Amino acid sequence: MQTLLRLSTLALALVLTTGSALAQPDRNGSPAVTMSVSGDAVASSPVQAGGNDRVAVQGSGCSGFITNATPTAAVTWSGSGALSIYATSAGDATIVISDPDGRWHCSDDADRSNANPAITFAQGKAGKYLVWVGMIDAGKASATLKAKSGQPAW
């Protein structure tokens, strides 16, 4: 019994001292960047990736660190067919997306040669996609967020 109590105390101490928050991203935050995509144009914007909040989207397999309170961008899609949202960075970036129906999607290392993330919606639904560009490790880095119809144009 004392061993169990000690282990519980140790586990609680580890949770309290990790320094990273564990909460679901806030869909009500104000995005830092807005982008619109239609037709064959590529929308692109420099962004600040990462944060100190560990990604916590239950059952999603998401990884990395973001800033939960503020989406990196809102991407408005008015086309039809496939929509790709992706990021490039010198570091190991990840992306978390809330689609127009409120479903979560995550990516890490879709571009195998450069560890860049991408999500392609085979039949993108018209509407707003909230995007958080994260980093595998806590902290921030420069990145470029892109969105286009079809497959990513690395």
N, C-alpha and C positions, 0 to 999 in steps of 0.2 A: 504494500500500500504506500509506504514512504517513497519507494522507487517511482511509482506512478505519479505521485505528487511532485517529486523533484523533476521528472520528465515534463510534466504539464507546466510547471513554473519555467523551466528552460525554454520550452516551445513558445510560451507567451512572451518571454524576454526577447527571443529572436524576432518574433513578429513585430514587437514594439520598437526594435532598434534597426530594422532594415532600411528605413529612410525613404522607402518608396510607397506611395499610396496605391491601393488596389481597389479601383472603382470603375464602373462602366463609363465609357465616354458619354458626355452630356450632349444630347441632340439639340438642346435649346441654346447652346452657346453661340456667340456671334462669330462666324467664320472670318479668318484674317484675309482671305482671298475669295473672289467670286469669278467663276469662269462659265462661259456658255459654249456649247458644242452643237453643231448641226452640219449636215453635209459632210464633205471630206476634209474640212479644215482641222488643223491640230491646234488645240488651245494649250498654251504653255505659260507657266509662271514660276519665278523663283520663290521658294518658300523656306521657312525655318522648320526643320524636321526634328523630331524627338521631344524629350521632356523627362520628367522624373516620375511619372505615373506609369506603373506596370499595366500593360493592356489586360483588361479583365472582362472579356465578353464570353460568358459562360457557354461551353460546348462548341466554341468556334475554332479552337486550335490557334488562335492569335498569339503572337509573341512580340516582344519588344517593349519600348517605352514611348509614351506620347504625353501630351498635355491634355488631360481629360476634359477640362472646362471649356476648351476652345477648339472647335474643328479647324484644321489647317485651311480647308477650302470647302466651298459649296460649288458643285459642278451641276449646271442645268443642262439636261439632254433633251433636245427637241427633235431628234432624228428618229430613224427606225433601223432595225437590225442590230448588229453588234456594236457595243460601246466598250472601249478600253480606257481604263484609268490607271496610270502608272507613274512611277517616280524614278529619277536617277540621282545618285549621290556618290561622292567619293567614299563614303562610309557604307555600312551595311544597313540599308533602309528597309522599312516595312510599311505597309499601308493597311488601314482599317477603314471600311466604308459602310455606311448605313444607306441602303437603297431607298427609293421612294416608298416602298412598302414597309420600311422599318426593319428589314432583315439585315443582319451583319455579315460582312465578307472580309476576309483577311488574306494577305499575301506577304511572302518573304522569298526572295531568291527566284523569281520567275525567269529572270534573265540570268541563266546559269553562269555566264562568263563574268558578270560584274556584280552579282548579288543584289540586283535591283528588283523591286516588287512590281507586279502588275495583276490586275483583275480585268478579265474580259467577260462582259455580260453578253451571251450569245444573242439574246433578244432584249436589248436594253429598253426599259420602260421609260417613257417620257416623264420628266420630273426632276426633282432635286436629289443629288447624291451628296451626302456629307462625308468628307474625307479627312482622316487624320494621318499625316505622314509621320511615322515614327522611326526610331533607330533601335537596333537589337540591344545596345547598351544604353544605360541612362546617360542623359546629357543631350546637347543640341548640335546640329550640323546643318550646313547649307544643302539644299536639294532643289531639284526642278520637278514640279508636278506637271504632268501632261494628260490630256484626254483627247480622244479621237474616235471616229467611227472605224470599225474593223479591228485589226490586230495592232499591237504596239509597234511604233516605228522607232526602234532603239537607235 
